[in-house]
Amino acid sequence: MEVVFLGTNGWYDTKTGNTTCVLVESKDHLIILDAGNGIYKVDQYDRGQKPVSLFLSHFHLDHIAGLHILNRFNFKRGLQIFGQVGTTAILNNIVNEPFTVPLSQLPFKVEVKELPEGTHNIPFLVECKYLFHSSTCLGYRFQLDGKIITYCPDTGICENAIRLARNADLLIAECSFKRGQRNYEWPHLNPDDAVAIADEARVKKLVLVHFDADVYKTLKERIEVQEEMRMVFENLVVSFDNLQLKV
């Protein structure tokens, strides 16, 4: 199984990268995590042989702006979009006239499916729980090819993040802030917070993503975080656009 980080910025695109989008390719599925502007690179990996599933965490624009360009793709086996309860109504509003091409007019079949908290077989197992953020946000835990991959996007430290990450082979966690930074009105993680979750959950590998573009202005700043935090959590990686990892 391969994980490709198509977009690793939070908030807006800069020379450091596009907004958040992660691709997970398993034996039988292509799974897209959030639809920031990095989603435009998906067709570099889609060969039309696997069904494509897009999981939306929430509806802040840096996680859905890439939906505007879905019409440039040709997902031969269609696209399933998963999200929290209420996703259908929100997408029917945003991915529609006068803003962009409606889902019903895309050149492939699209199904939108809403997931309440809990575990679902779709057909692979995915567990979703609400995280701690300023807007209702879902985190996901996937069981694929005998591995567990957890995705915790925009959140502060919370028990649900730890539960989703328990014994995961890979935890993909946001890292909007730098060490020592916090904003209790707009919860996000800093590197120490992400490591605290990974430690308590006994995660095998931690990858940091969603670096706030206003906070991390250079890739060097990400590398410095990696060097510092590997002293605390050895198997930690900071992501960059187009980083590919085997799981």
N, C-alpha and C positions, 0 to 999 in steps of 0.2 A: 504494500500500500504506500502511496506517495501523497504528500501534502505540499501544495504549492501556494506561496503567499503572493497573491496577485496585487494586493494593495495593503499597505501597512500604516498609513497615516490615519489619524483621527482629525475630524473637523473639516479640513480642506486639503487639496492637492498642493504640493510644493515640489521642488527639485529632489526632495528626499523620498517622494513616492506619491502614489494615489491613495484615495480613501479606501477603507477596509473591505477586503474581499479575500476569502481563502478557499482554495479548491482542494477537495479530498477525493482521490481516485482510488477506489477499492477494486477488487476483482470484477465486480458486476455493476458498479454504480459510479456515477460522477455526482459529487455532492458539493454544492456551493454554499459557503457560509457568508451571509450578508452580501449586499449588492451595492457597495461603494463603487467609485469610478474605476477601480482595478478590474472590475468584471469584464471590461472590453477585451482582456487577454484570454478569456476562457476558450475561445475557438482555436487557440494554439494547442489545446489539449483534447478537445472534443473531436473524436473521429467518427461520431455517429453510431457507435456500436453499443453504447450504454445509455440507459435512461438517466436523465438529469433531474436532480432535486435541488431546489434552492430553499434554504432555511433563513428566514428573516428574524433577527433578534428583536428589533423595534423599528420605529419609523422616523428617527432623527435622520436628516437628509444625507449625512455622510455614510449612512448604511443602506440607503435606497436610491440614491441619485442615479446609479447605473441602470436602474430599471428603464430609464429613458431610451437606452440603446438596445433593448432586447430584440428589436426588429432587424438588427444586423446579423443575428445568428440564424442558424438552421438546425435546430435540435430535431434530428430525424425521428427520434423516439419520444418527442414531446418534452414538456417541462412541467414538473409539479412544484408549486410554491407552497411552502409551509410557514405558518406563523401563528401567533397568539390569537385567541378569540377576538373577533372584530377585524381581522386582516382583510377579509373579502370586501367589506364596505370601504375600507381605507384605500385599497388598491383600485377599486372601481372608481374612486374619486381622483386619485393621483395619476394612475397609469391610464389616462383617458383624455379625450378632448376637453379643454383646449390645450392641455399641457404636453401630450405626447400621443403616440399610437396606442389605441386601446388594446388590452390583452386579447380581445376577441378577433382582432384584425392582424395578429402576428402570423408569420408564415409557418407556424407549427401549433400543435394543440397545447393549450395551457389549462391546468387544473389548479385551483387554489383550495388548500385544505387547512382548516383551523385546528390547532392542537391545544386542548386544555392541559393543565399541569398533570404529569403522570408519565407512564411508559406506554409506548405505542409500537406496533409492529407494522412497518409500512413499505416493504416487508422486512427490512432490517430493523433492529431494535433501537429506538431513540427515546430517551427520557428528557423531559423538559421541565424546568422550574423557573419561577420568577426570581430575578436578581434585584439588587438594591440600587436603583437609579432614579433620576428625576422624572423619567418617563417609563411606563411599564415595559419591561425588557425581559426576554426569555434567554436563559442559558440552556445548552444542549449537551447531552451525553450520548454518544453513538457507540454501538457495538458492531464492528465490521471486521471480517476476516480474522476473527479471534483476538482482536485488539479493542481497546477502549480509548476513544478520543473525546475529550471534553472541550467545549467552546464556551468561555465566559467572557462575553464582550462587555459593554459598558456597565460597570457595577462598582460599588464599594465592597469592603469585606462583609460577607454575610454567610450564614449557615448553609444556604442553598448552594452557593458556589462550592463550598467544601464538600457537600454531599454529592454534587454532580462530578466532582473531580476525584472522588475516593478511588484509590488504587488505579488511576488511569495510566495508560501507557504514554499518553501525550495530553498535556493541558495547554490549550491555547488561551492565554489570558491577556486582557487589555493592560496597557501601561501608559495611561495618559499623562501622569504626573511624574516628576522627578522625586528623588529621595527627600523625605521631609515635607513634601507638599500634600495638602489635603484641601478639599472644599466640601463641607458637609451639606451644602445646599444643592450641589451638583456632583454626586458621588462618582468617584473614579478611583482606580488603583494606582499606587506608586510601586516601584520595584520591590520594596520591602513587603508591601501588602500582598503582592502576587506570590512572593516566596513563602509568606506565612500560610497562604492557602495551600500551596503545593506541599509544604512540609506537613501540615496537619492532615492533608488528604493522602499523604504517602505516594505522591505522583512520581513516575519514573523519569519523565522529561517535561520541562517547562519551556514554552516558547512565548515570548512577549510580543504583542502586536498592538495596533491602534495607539501609536505615539502622537499625542496632541501636537499638531503642526505649529502651534504658537508657543509650545514649551520646548520641544525637541527640534531645533532649527537646522541641525546638521546630523549626518549619519555618525560622525565622530562621537557625538553625545550619546548615541545608542551604544556604540562600542565601549565607551567608558562605563556605562551601566553594566554591560555584560562582564567586563573585567572585574568590577567591584563585586557584583552579586554572585559570581562563580565561587567566591571565597565563602559564601554562605550556602549556596545551593549549586553543587558542582555541575549538574546536568541541566544548565540553563542556556538558552539561546535567544538572542534578540533577532527579530525578523527584519528583513529588507525586502523590497519588491523583487519578485522572481526567485526568492529563496526556495529551494526544493529540499525536502527532507523525506527519508525513508522511515517508515514506522514498522 
